[in-house]
């Protein structure tokens, strides 16, 4: 059983686009910090964060 989160992120710099993902990190904010090291423009906002006990079956 894999535990983690399903998340939905938005960014004001890219209206109309959303990022839907899975993470096994303790917090979604840890994932956002990781994404901030990529070419994604800053100011990601969490729209949805749901804990899941079986990520790959979600």
C-alpha positions, 0 to 999 in steps of 0.5 A, spaced: 500 500 500 503 506 497 501 512 501 501 519 498 497 525 495 493 527 489 494 534 488 492 539 483 496 546 482 495 552 478 499 558 476 497 565 474 502 566 469 499 560 465 492 561 465 487 555 463 493 550 465 493 545 471 498 540 473 495 534 476 500 529 480 501 524 485 507 525 490 509 520 496 512 526 499 510 528 506 507 534 504 505 537 497 509 543 498 515 539 498 513 537 491 512 545 489 519 546 492 521 541 487 517 544 481 520 551 483 527 548 481 524 547 474 522 551 468 515 552 471 514 560 472 513 561 480 507 562 484 504 555 484 497 555 488 494 548 490 487 547 488 486 540 491 490 536 496 487 529 497 491 523 501 490 517 498 493 510 501 493 507 494 496 512 489 497 507 483 489 505 484 487 512 484 
